[in-house]
Amino acid sequence: MSGRFTALGTDGFGRSDTRVTLRAFFEVDRHHIALTALHSLARVKAIPEKTVTEAIRKYDIGPEKFDPMFV
């Protein structure tokens, strides 16, 4: 595979909650996936960085939130 790779999924890691809650917790719900795609595009200068900032605000994503992989 050429270019950058960005993973957009999870297997749940044994947590027993609803799929919607798990996706939000692990940041793989529709809003986080959209944000990750926008961030990847901004990194290669395909879109302006302000688009990422606007998406963070629009989807109410806390960039200072803890990393769910280390909980």
C-alpha positions as CSV (number, residue, x, y, z in Angstrom):
1,M,0.0,0.0,0.0
2,S,1.5,3.4,-0.9
3,G,0.8,6.6,1.0
4,R,-0.4,7.0,4.6
5,F,-2.6,4.5,6.4
6,T,-5.2,5.5,8.9
7,A,-7.1,2.9,10.9
8,L,-10.8,3.6,11.4
9,G,-12.2,0.7,13.4
10,T,-12.2,-1.3,16.6
11,D,-13.3,-4.7,17.9
12,G,-14.7,-3.5,21.2
13,F,-11.9,-4.8,23.4
14,G,-14.3,-6.7,25.6
15,R,-16.4,-3.8,26.7
16,S,-20.1,-4.6,27.1
17,D,-22.0,-1.5,26.1
18,T,-24.1,-0.6,23.2
19,R,-22.4,-0.4,19.8
20,V,-23.2,3.3,19.6
21,T,-21.5,4.0,22.9
22,L,-18.5,1.8,22.1
23,R,-18.0,3.6,18.8
24,A,-18.1,7.0,20.5
25,F,-15.8,5.8,23.4
26,F,-13.2,4.4,21.0
27,E,-13.6,7.4,18.7
28,V,-14.7,5.4,15.7
29,D,-18.3,6.7,15.4
30,R,-19.3,8.7,12.2
31,H,-18.1,12.0,13.6
32,H,-14.7,10.8,14.6
33,I,-14.2,8.9,11.3
34,A,-15.2,12.1,9.4
35,L,-12.8,14.1,11.5
36,T,-10.0,11.6,11.0
37,A,-10.5,11.7,7.2
38,L,-10.5,15.5,7.2
39,H,-7.3,15.5,9.3
40,S,-5.6,13.1,6.9
41,L,-6.6,15.3,4.0
42,A,-5.3,18.4,5.8
43,R,-1.9,16.7,6.5
44,V,-1.3,16.4,2.8
45,K,-2.6,19.9,2.1
46,A,-5.7,18.7,0.2
47,I,-8.0,20.8,2.4
48,P,-7.3,23.8,4.7
49,E,-6.5,23.0,8.4
50,K,-9.4,25.3,9.4
51,T,-11.8,22.7,8.0
52,V,-10.6,20.3,10.7
53,T,-11.0,22.9,13.4
54,E,-14.5,23.6,12.2
55,A,-15.4,19.9,12.3
56,I,-14.1,19.6,15.9
57,R,-16.4,22.4,16.9
58,K,-19.3,21.1,14.8
59,Y,-19.2,17.6,16.1
60,D,-18.3,18.7,19.7
61,I,-15.2,16.6,19.8
62,G,-12.9,17.3,22.8
63,P,-9.3,17.3,21.4
64,E,-8.0,17.2,25.0
65,K,-9.9,14.0,25.8
66,F,-7.9,11.0,27.0
67,D,-6.8,8.4,24.6
68,P,-9.3,5.5,24.9
69,M,-6.5,3.0,24.1
70,F,-4.9,3.8,27.5
71,V,-8.0,3.6,29.8
